[in-house]
Amino acid sequence: MAPSAYDVDRIRWHFPALREGAAHFDGPGGSQVPDTVATAVVETLTSAISNRGTVTPAERRADRIVVEARAAMGDLLAVDPGGIVFGRSATELTFHLARTLSSGWGPDDEVVVSRLDHDANIRPWVLAAETVGATVRWADFDPATGELPPEAVGAVVTDRTRLVAVTAASNLIGTRPDLPAIAEIAHAVGALLWVDGVHATAHVLTDVPATGADFWVCSPYKFLGPHLGVLAAAPELLETLHPAKLLPSSDAVPERFELGTLPYELLAGTTAAVDFLADLALTDPSLSRRARLVTSFAALEEHEDTLLAALEERLRAIPGLTAYSNARRRTPTLLVTVEGHDPQDLRAALAERGVNAPAGNFYAWECSHHLGLGATGGLRMGLAPYTNADDIDRLATGLEEICGARR
Ligand SMILES: Cc1ncc(COP(=O)(O)O)c(C=O)c1O
């Protein structure tokens, strides 16, 4: 077998949930979970564990789990594990840091958000700006192409901009903006770049320093792990920030940003998810985890691109179908509407056929409205590491039947 071979049958075997029989296109909302992740969670909960410490084996276990999870996320994002912050969700981490960062802003300051983004990377900044009297400036994407060109961000960045918040990939239409170019624009005026990597991290190999992002948030439940959120930033940058915290809790970085006791079982599951991703392609086990992630993500991208091309070809033949995922660089996440069919009806009819493809705006509220789809949104189909050709056929056949392209 070639060193980077992507064996989807082998991968699927690790997902007990797939044995229930549905074809899952709901990964952008939350992926299914491999057995190794579930086992890591269970083993943590059934082992002796207490708060982090060095005295008892239970304390040492908790400590080891935290250290290992930071290391795993460091490998996944190509960052210093000392700058990995765990939280309840990406939304919660963004609100938390928005409050912290904006405490230093005033009425002369500006923050830039984009209409391509999930509301989790808009509303925390809008509300934080409101609190301190700062101005919000909006970068618009082109609804026809789905592109957010760096110039659209540049047009609203001024020498008053303190922070630019933008997505690494739209969870609604998949668009992946040119982050290094946006970083250059932000940094040229001394602004920080906050990137929502929640959707992107599941599909493309992330190298946070290469993107130019100062902050990167993501959520392991989108990339085969458990439900929690992760923030990555350089430890030196985190040292300059002082979030609200309890008096007796650690003031060290990154702990000072982590409110309350960490969910150790979910951290163990996160490490297992990163390990699973590293082994998606059969790579040389003696290589570093980062090196295996590089190879595995290359194979994953190829796998998803091939399936996406097959799906798009079938969809193009469906009468009345409009596809909104048209950007040059994008994830395998498609948003469509079909003339004469309510997206919720399409979703329900697909569900009857054992195909899970949800419909809505998926909290990409501004994005959906900017596309002219209002709160209704469309039908979203997302590929995941376990998607296979049979899933694609079931989805396409289902849509053909429902939309009258096939009798
Ligand atoms: C692009 C994007 N950003 C943010 C979020 C919110 O993530 P969380 O549930 O971890 O707060 C989501 C969830 O769907 C998302 O897709």
PDBQT file of the ligand as one rigid body, heavy atoms in Angstrom, charges set to zero:
ROOT
HETATM    1  C1  LIG A 501     -17.403  28.347  11.617  1.00  0.00    +0.000 C 
HETATM    2  C2  LIG A 501     -17.941  28.134  13.005  1.00  0.00    +0.000 A 
HETATM    3  N1  LIG A 501     -17.571  28.974  13.972  1.00  0.00    +0.000 NA
HETATM    4  C3  LIG A 501     -18.001  28.833  15.241  1.00  0.00    +0.000 A 
HETATM    5  C4  LIG A 501     -18.853  27.821  15.583  1.00  0.00    +0.000 A 
HETATM    6  C5  LIG A 501     -19.288  27.684  17.008  1.00  0.00    +0.000 C 
HETATM    7  O1  LIG A 501     -18.525  26.666  17.602  1.00  0.00    +0.000 OA
HETATM    8  P1  LIG A 501     -18.828  26.202  19.081  1.00  0.00    +0.000 P 
HETATM    9  O2  LIG A 501     -20.031  25.336  19.043  1.00  0.00    +0.000 OA
HETATM   10  O3  LIG A 501     -17.594  25.474  19.523  1.00  0.00    +0.000 OA
HETATM   11  O4  LIG A 501     -19.055  27.443  19.889  1.00  0.00    +0.000 OA
HETATM   12  C6  LIG A 501     -19.293  26.923  14.606  1.00  0.00    +0.000 A 
HETATM   13  C7  LIG A 501     -20.250  25.856  14.933  1.00  0.00    +0.000 C 
HETATM   14  O5  LIG A 501     -20.980  25.390  14.105  1.00  0.00    +0.000 OA
HETATM   15  C8  LIG A 501     -18.802  27.075  13.279  1.00  0.00    +0.000 A 
HETATM   16  O6  LIG A 501     -19.165  26.232  12.313  1.00  0.00    +0.000 OA
ENDROOT
TORSDOF 0
